[in-house]
Amino acid sequence: MKDVREGVDAVDEALVRLLARRFGYMDAAARIKPERGHVRDEARKAQVIANVSLHAAAQGLPEDRIARLWDCLVEESIAYEFEAFDGLAAAERAQHAS
């Protein structure tokens, strides 16, 4: 059991590194998108979840569970991007007010 737990911990660490990379892309998107309303894109969300479901199926994983995980991940990514967008907008307003 010790080896299994160590393996899970190693995978979790790798996943967190990948999430940091993914959230870096959310930072980039927040800088690129011209309007706050562009942060949420339901068509893109559906595309991401569909892509992940296909990858899950190819790996023999339960597509429905992976889709639910990704729905949560995408929603948290959107929330993060909103915060990043708002922070950049506030910084820009403050810079123009100076």
C-alpha positions as CSV (number, residue, x, y, z in Angstrom):
1,M,0.0,0.0,0.0
2,K,2.9,2.3,0.7
3,D,4.1,2.1,-2.9
4,V,0.6,2.7,-4.2
5,R,0.3,5.9,-2.0
6,E,3.7,7.1,-3.1
7,G,2.7,6.5,-6.7
8,V,-0.6,8.5,-6.2
9,D,1.3,11.3,-4.5
10,A,3.8,11.5,-7.5
11,V,0.9,11.6,-10.0
12,D,-0.8,14.3,-7.9
13,E,2.4,16.4,-7.9
14,A,2.7,16.0,-11.7
15,L,-1.0,17.0,-12.1
16,V,-0.5,20.1,-10.1
17,R,2.5,21.1,-12.3
18,L,0.3,20.6,-15.3
19,L,-2.5,22.6,-13.7
20,A,-0.1,25.4,-13.1
21,R,0.7,25.3,-16.8
22,R,-3.0,25.3,-17.7
23,F,-3.7,28.2,-15.4
24,G,-0.8,30.1,-17.0
25,Y,-2.8,29.8,-20.3
26,M,-5.8,31.3,-18.4
27,D,-3.6,34.3,-17.5
28,A,-2.6,34.6,-21.1
29,A,-6.2,34.5,-22.2
30,A,-7.2,37.2,-19.7
31,R,-4.5,39.4,-21.2
32,I,-5.6,38.7,-24.8
33,K,-9.4,38.9,-24.6
34,P,-10.6,42.4,-25.3
35,E,-13.8,42.2,-23.2
36,R,-14.8,40.5,-20.0
37,G,-17.8,38.9,-21.8
38,H,-15.4,36.9,-23.9
39,V,-14.0,35.0,-20.8
40,R,-17.0,32.5,-20.7
41,D,-17.2,30.6,-24.0
42,E,-19.7,27.8,-23.7
43,A,-18.9,26.4,-27.2
44,R,-15.2,26.2,-26.3
45,K,-16.1,24.6,-22.9
46,A,-18.2,21.9,-24.7
47,Q,-15.3,21.3,-27.2
48,V,-12.8,20.9,-24.4
49,I,-15.0,18.4,-22.5
50,A,-15.7,16.5,-25.7
51,N,-12.0,16.3,-26.5
52,V,-11.2,15.1,-23.0
53,S,-14.0,12.5,-23.2
54,L,-12.4,11.1,-26.4
55,H,-9.0,10.9,-24.7
56,A,-10.5,9.2,-21.7
57,A,-12.3,6.6,-23.9
58,A,-9.0,5.9,-25.7
59,Q,-7.3,5.3,-22.3
60,G,-10.2,3.0,-21.2
61,L,-11.4,5.5,-18.6
62,P,-15.0,6.2,-17.7
63,E,-15.9,9.1,-20.0
64,D,-18.7,10.4,-17.8
65,R,-16.5,10.7,-14.7
66,I,-13.7,12.4,-16.7
67,A,-16.3,14.7,-18.2
68,R,-17.6,15.7,-14.8
69,L,-14.0,16.3,-13.5
70,W,-13.3,18.5,-16.5
71,D,-16.5,20.4,-16.2
72,C,-15.3,21.3,-12.7
73,L,-11.8,22.1,-13.9
74,V,-13.1,24.3,-16.7
75,E,-15.5,26.1,-14.4
76,E,-12.7,26.8,-12.0
77,S,-10.4,27.9,-14.9
78,I,-13.1,30.3,-16.0
79,A,-13.5,31.7,-12.5
80,Y,-9.7,32.1,-12.3
81,E,-9.6,33.8,-15.7
82,F,-12.4,36.3,-14.6
83,E,-10.3,37.2,-11.6
84,A,-7.2,37.6,-13.8
85,F,-9.1,39.7,-16.3
86,D,-10.6,41.9,-13.5
87,G,-7.2,42.3,-11.9
88,L,-5.6,43.4,-15.2
89,A,-8.5,45.8,-15.9
90,A,-8.2,47.3,-12.4
91,A,-4.5,47.8,-12.8
92,E,-5.0,49.4,-16.2
93,R,-7.6,51.8,-14.7
94,A,-5.3,52.7,-11.9
95,Q,-2.5,53.3,-14.3
96,H,-4.6,55.6,-16.4
97,A,-5.8,57.4,-13.2
98,S,-2.3,58.2,-12.2
